[in-house]
Amino acid sequence: MDVVKKLFTGLFSGLIATVFSACDGMALQELKPGVSTARDVRNRMGRPAMEWKDNDGTLTWEYPRTPEGIVNYMIVIGPDSILREVRQVLTEENFARVKMGMSKEEVRRLLGQPAHELYFPLKKEHVWDWKTKTLFNTDSFFNVHFDDSEQVIRTSNNDVSRG
């Protein structure tokens, strides 16, 4: 029975991830930087999980696809309410930008909502992770470790076991 349950759970998770991915792909194809409006973005992508406003009036909207997805989108809207940029932020380049001493807010703005948030009381360590793919197309997690003052103390990676 456990084998059937694991198989069903794996297939269902994969199906959900594929459907979300396909929906995002279609919605993102319809959005054109310099042309599409903030309303167009909301109509196609829904309400953002987080919104940041910069001093120049630019908005950054976060569209996480975690915990099952391997992408998080940051969509930049200009002060004129016109789409400026769509970025998939779960990249090796962005992972490399996470440095010791960064705050949780800085990491969230860089990578978007984590897939999981864990606390290890004996180590007094908070860990956020994001699911990603390795060069060999295997599932992996990028982890950011914070101390109790909510500052980055290190990063790590671990492969997802298939079991």
C-alpha positions as a printed Julia matrix, in Angstrom:
163×3 Matrix{Float64}:
  0.0    0.0     0.0
  2.86   2.41    0.81
  4.33   1.9    -2.66
  1.01   2.78   -4.31
  0.6    5.83   -2.05
  4.15   7.03   -2.83
  3.61   6.47   -6.54
  0.3    8.34   -6.51
  1.75  11.21   -4.44
  4.74  11.51   -6.78
  2.58  11.46   -9.89
  0.11  13.97   -8.44
  2.9   16.35   -7.36
  4.47  16.1   -10.8
  1.14  16.76  -12.48
  0.47  19.82  -10.32
  3.97  21.19  -11.0
  3.5   20.62  -14.74
  0.09  22.31  -14.79
  1.39  25.36  -12.87
  4.43  25.5   -15.12
  2.29  25.33  -18.27
 -0.1   27.99  -16.96
  2.82  30.28  -16.08
  4.35  29.72  -19.49
  1.17  30.69  -21.29
  0.54  33.7   -19.05
  4.13  34.93  -19.32
  4.08  34.62  -23.13
  1.12  37.0   -23.2
  2.92  39.61  -21.09
  5.18  42.0   -23.0
  7.64  44.33  -21.22
  7.07  47.91  -22.31
  3.52  47.11  -23.46
  1.59  45.13  -20.83
  0.1   46.98  -17.87
  0.02  46.14  -14.17
 -3.63  45.17  -14.66
 -2.6   42.74  -17.45
 -0.09  41.13  -15.08
 -2.67  40.72  -12.29
 -5.25  39.35  -14.73
 -2.86  36.69  -15.98
 -0.71  35.91  -12.93
 -3.1   36.7   -10.08
 -2.34  38.61   -6.94
  1.36  38.71   -5.97
  2.5   37.04   -2.75
  4.63  40.07   -1.88
  5.08  43.59   -3.18
  8.05  45.91   -2.74
  7.97  49.61   -3.62
 11.19  51.42   -4.47
 11.84  55.15   -3.94
 11.4   55.8    -7.67
  7.85  54.38   -7.62
  8.84  51.05   -9.22
  7.01  48.01   -7.85
  8.39  44.48   -7.68
  5.76  41.76   -7.42
  6.71  38.31   -6.23
  5.09  35.19   -7.7
  6.5   32.13   -5.89
  5.94  28.66   -7.26
  7.31  26.88   -4.21
  7.26  24.41   -2.53
  6.8   22.04   -5.48
  7.95  24.37   -8.23
 11.53  25.18   -9.11
 10.91  28.79  -10.12
 10.01  32.05   -8.4
  9.18  35.08  -10.52
  9.84  38.73   -9.74
  7.85  41.04  -11.99
  8.86  44.7   -12.14
  6.19  47.33  -12.78
  7.26  50.91  -13.54
  5.77  54.01  -11.9
  3.73  54.38  -15.1
  2.05  50.98  -14.36
  3.78  49.38  -17.38
  5.55  46.02  -17.11
  9.32  46.5   -17.23
 10.76  43.07  -16.53
  9.99  39.44  -15.66
 12.76  37.55  -13.83
 12.98  33.91  -12.76
 15.08  34.39   -9.62
 16.0   30.82   -8.6
 19.28  30.8   -10.51
 22.85  29.85   -9.7
 23.82  33.51  -10.18
 21.35  34.65   -7.52
 22.29  31.82   -5.16
 25.9   33.03   -5.42
 24.79  36.55   -4.44
 23.64  35.39   -1.0
 26.39  36.5     1.39
 27.1   36.27    5.1
 25.41  39.06    7.03
 22.48  39.56    4.66
 19.08  39.93    6.33
 16.08  37.7     5.79
 14.39  40.6     3.97
 17.32  40.96    1.56
 17.31  37.21    0.83
 13.53  37.17    0.36
 13.76  40.06   -2.09
 16.53  38.28   -4.01
 15.09  34.72   -4.14
 11.42  35.05   -3.27
  9.41  32.95   -0.88
 11.25  29.85    0.31
  9.78  26.38   -0.11
 10.31  25.63    3.59
 11.27  27.5     6.75
 12.76  25.38    9.52
 14.18  26.16   12.97
 16.8   24.05   14.73
 16.7   25.05   18.41
 19.9   23.28   19.46
 21.88  25.1    16.78
 19.77  28.26   17.17
 19.57  28.3    13.41
 16.78  29.16   10.99
 16.99  27.53    7.56
 15.12  28.54    4.43
 15.27  26.37    1.31
 14.32  26.56   -2.34
 13.89  23.59   -4.66
 16.0   23.7    -7.8
 17.55  21.46  -10.45
 21.22  20.56  -10.7
 23.24  20.5   -13.9
 22.39  16.8   -14.15
 18.65  17.58  -13.91
 18.21  16.11  -10.43
 16.18  17.82   -7.72
 18.19  19.72   -5.14
 17.62  22.28   -2.41
 19.54  25.51   -1.96
 19.57  26.34    1.76
 20.21  29.64    3.52
 21.09  29.43    7.23
 20.3   32.37    9.54
 21.26  32.97   13.16
 18.8   34.22   15.78
 19.5   37.82   14.75
 18.13  36.86   11.29
 21.46  37.33    9.49
 22.87  34.84    6.96
 25.63  32.71    8.49
 26.1   30.28    5.58
 24.51  28.55    2.6
 24.42  24.87    1.64
 22.97  22.49   -0.93
 21.49  19.04   -0.65
 20.13  16.6    -3.21
 16.6   15.31   -2.87
 16.64  11.58   -2.33
 14.42   9.46   -4.51
 12.9    6.86   -2.31
